[in-house]
């Protein structure tokens, strides 16, 4: 069946602006969809596009977005809707041939309207929705109109540099969400200049990335260098980079990760709703 006849209609990049406006009207819930589109456009502009595809139910942007975001071996489907009423999203998701529900699929950062909808879709398709984690994540946003952090945050023995290819092995090996082939993911982000490292006397001690959808990800400090405020220092630098580009800074922080949540709150991030990640898999699928 051709995509023209499918219930999910391909949306070319030239029309992404319409979706962005719909997500801006659903702020702050719409930040995930809005930022994903903006960041993917930026990657494509740098020659780093990797096949990110956007679809809308019957081509109607007001009904939401379904984006195929294959990252190496990981099959990810981003589902977002700028409305509490997801009826016009559910029916096309059930009938579409664009998505192969026999694959194991990760659906990321689902707010409550999407989580409830995906539960119903899974029931109708007779597939399982399995939580990626037993706890939810909280959304933190630093608005783009916040003032810059003063340069005094950086001690003389510390420098901030872009993450390069030579650092990718340790970055990937320490990622909580590491999967087979995820090293490709960090290589791509490094090529896009989306990774920042804090160096003490030229030794990499802490790092953070802006993900392919624009969220902060993999904020990490080597264990022997913790409790020195390095994560806070690095975040201030990255926030300044984003604020200078008039970008909102946002992150999903796992509930229970008290230290990380406190850092975001200390830096002036506002806390909003919770989101969840979940795997959709065929009932015949076995790990």
C-alpha positions in Angstrom: 0.0 0.0 0.0 1.4 3.4 -0.9 1.9 6.0 1.8 -0.6 8.3 0.0 -3.4 5.8 0.8 -2.3 5.2 4.4 -4.1 6.8 7.4 -0.8 8.3 8.4 0.3 10.8 5.8 3.9 11.8 5.3 4.6 15.4 6.2 7.6 17.0 4.3 10.0 19.2 6.1 8.5 22.2 4.3 5.3 21.8 6.4 6.9 21.1 9.7 6.4 24.8 10.7 2.6 24.1 10.8 3.2 21.3 13.4 5.6 23.5 15.4 2.9 26.2 15.7 0.4 23.5 16.9 2.9 22.4 19.6 3.7 26.0 20.6 0.0 26.5 21.3 0.1 23.4 23.7 3.0 24.7 25.8 4.7 23.4 27.9 3.4 19.9 27.0 4.2 20.6 23.3 7.9 21.3 23.9 8.9 17.7 23.0 7.3 17.8 19.6 8.3 21.3 18.9 11.9 20.8 19.8 12.2 17.5 18.0 11.2 19.2 14.7 13.5 22.1 15.2 16.5 20.0 16.2 16.0 17.5 13.3 15.8 20.4 10.9 19.1 21.7 12.3 20.7 18.2 11.9 19.5 18.0 8.3 20.9 21.5 7.6 24.3 20.2 8.9 24.2 17.2 6.6 23.6 14.9 9.5 20.0 13.8 8.7 19.5 10.1 9.2 16.0 9.3 7.9 13.8 10.9 10.6 10.3 10.8 9.1 7.2 12.7 10.2 3.6 11.7 9.7 0.2 13.1 10.6 -3.2 11.4 10.8 -4.7 12.0 7.4 -2.3 14.9 7.0 -4.0 17.0 9.7 -1.3 18.6 11.9 -3.9 19.4 14.6 -4.4 15.7 15.2 -0.7 15.2 16.2 2.5 13.8 15.1 3.9 10.3 14.6 7.6 10.3 13.8 9.8 7.3 12.9 13.1 7.9 14.6 15.3 4.8 13.9 18.6 5.2 15.8 20.9 2.4 14.8 19.3 -0.8 16.0 16.7 1.0 18.1 13.2 1.4 16.6 11.7 4.5 18.2 8.3 6.0 17.3 7.6 9.5 18.7 3.9 10.1 19.3 2.8 13.6 20.4 -0.6 15.4 20.2 -1.3 19.0 20.9 -4.7 18.2 22.3 -6.3 16.3 25.2 -8.6 14.6 22.7 -6.5 12.0 20.9 -9.4 10.3 19.0 -8.1 11.5 15.6 -4.7 10.0 16.4 -5.8 6.6 17.8 -7.8 5.4 14.8 -5.0 6.0 12.2 -2.4 4.4 14.5 -4.5 1.3 14.6 -5.1 1.1 10.8 -1.7 2.3 9.5 0.7 0.1 7.6 3.6 2.6 8.2 4.5 1.0 11.5 5.4 -2.7 11.8 3.9 -3.6 15.2 5.8 -6.9 15.2 9.0 -5.0 15.9 10.0 -4.0 19.4 9.3 -0.2 19.5 10.2 2.4 22.0 7.7 5.2 22.5 9.5 8.0 24.3 8.5 10.9 26.7 4.7 10.2 26.7 2.6 12.8 28.6 -0.6 11.5 30.1 -2.8 12.1 27.0 -0.4 10.0 24.8 0.2 7.3 27.5 -3.6 6.7 27.8 -4.0 6.7 24.0 -1.1 4.2 23.5 -2.5 1.9 26.1 -5.8 1.7 24.1 -3.9 1.3 20.8 -1.9 -1.6 22.3 -5.1 -3.3 23.4 -6.7 -3.0 20.0 -3.6 -4.3 18.3 -3.2 -7.1 20.8 0.4 -6.0 21.5 2.0 -5.3 24.9 3.0 -1.9 26.3 5.8 -2.4 28.8 7.1 0.4 30.9 10.8 1.2 30.2 11.2 2.1 33.9 9.1 1.6 37.0 9.2 5.3 37.7 8.3 8.3 35.6 10.4 11.3 34.5 9.7 14.9 35.3 10.0 17.7 32.7 12.2 20.6 33.6 12.4 23.8 31.5 14.7 26.8 31.6 12.9 29.5 29.5 14.9 31.1 26.7 14.3 34.6 28.3 16.3 33.7 31.4 19.5 35.8 31.9 22.9 34.2 31.2 24.9 32.7 34.0 28.0 34.8 34.9 31.3 33.4 33.6 32.6 33.2 37.2 31.1 29.7 37.4 34.3 28.3 35.8 37.4 27.7 38.0 40.8 28.3 36.5 41.7 24.6 36.3 38.5 23.7 34.5 37.7 24.1 30.8 34.6 23.2 28.7 35.2 21.7 25.3 33.1 20.0 22.7 33.1 16.2 23.0 35.1 14.6 20.2 35.3 11.1 18.7 38.1 10.0 21.1 35.7 10.4 24.1 32.7 8.4 22.6 33.7 5.0 24.0 33.5 6.2 27.7 30.4 8.3 27.0 28.6 5.3 25.5 29.8 2.8 28.1 28.4 4.8 31.0 25.0 5.6 29.5 22.2 4.2 31.6 20.1 3.6 28.4 22.9 2.1 26.3 21.8 -0.3 23.6 23.5 -2.3 20.8 24.7 0.4 18.4 24.1 3.4 20.6 27.7 4.4 20.0 26.5 5.6 16.6 24.0 7.9 18.4 26.7 9.7 20.4 29.0 9.9 17.4 26.3 11.6 15.5 25.6 14.1 18.3 29.4 14.8 18.6 29.6 15.5 14.9 26.7 18.0 15.3 28.6 19.7 18.2 25.8 18.7 20.6 28.1 17.2 23.2 30.0 19.2 25.9 32.6 18.0 28.3 34.2 19.5 31.4 37.9 18.9 31.6 40.1 19.2 34.7 43.7 19.7 33.7 42.8 18.2 30.3 41.1 15.1 31.8 37.4 14.6 30.9 35.5 14.5 34.2 31.9 15.3 33.3 29.7 15.6 30.2 26.2 16.3 28.8 24.6 16.2 25.4 21.7 17.8 23.6 19.8 14.9 22.1 18.5 14.5 18.6 15.2 15.9 19.8 16.7 18.9 21.6 16.5 17.6 25.2 19.5 17.5 27.6 20.7 13.9 27.9 23.4 11.8 29.6 24.5 14.3 32.2 27.2 12.3 33.8 30.3 12.8 36.1 32.9 10.2 36.7 32.5 8.7 40.1 35.9 9.8 41.5 35.1 13.4 40.6 31.6 13.7 42.0 30.4 16.1 44.8 32.5 18.9 43.3 29.7 20.7 41.5 31.0 19.7 38.1 27.6 18.8 36.7 26.3 22.2 37.7 29.3 24.0 36.2 28.8 22.2 32.9 25.1 22.8 32.8 25.6 26.5 33.3 27.9 26.6 30.3 25.5 24.6 28.1 22.5 26.7 29.2 24.4 29.8 28.2 25.1 28.4 24.8 21.4 27.6 24.3 20.2 30.9 25.7 22.5 32.9 23.4 20.7 31.1 20.5 17.3 32.0 22.0 16.5 28.3 22.7 14.6 26.9 25.7 16.6 24.4 27.6 14.8 21.3 28.8 15.4 17.9 30.4 13.6 14.9 31.6 14.8 13.9 35.0 14.0 10.5 36.5 11.9 10.7 39.6 14.1 9.6 42.5 17.2 11.1 41.0 17.2 13.7 43.7 20.6 15.1 43.1 20.0 15.8 39.4 16.5 17.3 40.1 18.0 19.6 42.7 20.6 20.8 40.2 17.9 21.8 37.7 15.9 23.5 40.3 18.9 25.4 41.7 19.7 26.7 38.2 16.2 28.1 37.8 14.5 25.4 35.7 10.7 25.1 36.2 9.2 21.7 36.9 6.2 20.6 34.9 4.4 17.4 34.1 5.6 13.8 34.2 6.3 11.7 31.1 7.0 8.0 30.5 8.9 5.8 28.1 7.4 2.5 27.1 8.2 -0.4 24.8 5.5 -1.8 22.5 6.2 -5.4 21.5 4.4 -8.3 19.9 3.1 -10.8 22.5 5.2 -13.4 20.7 8.3 -11.3 21.2 10.8 -12.8 23.7 14.0 -11.1 25.0 
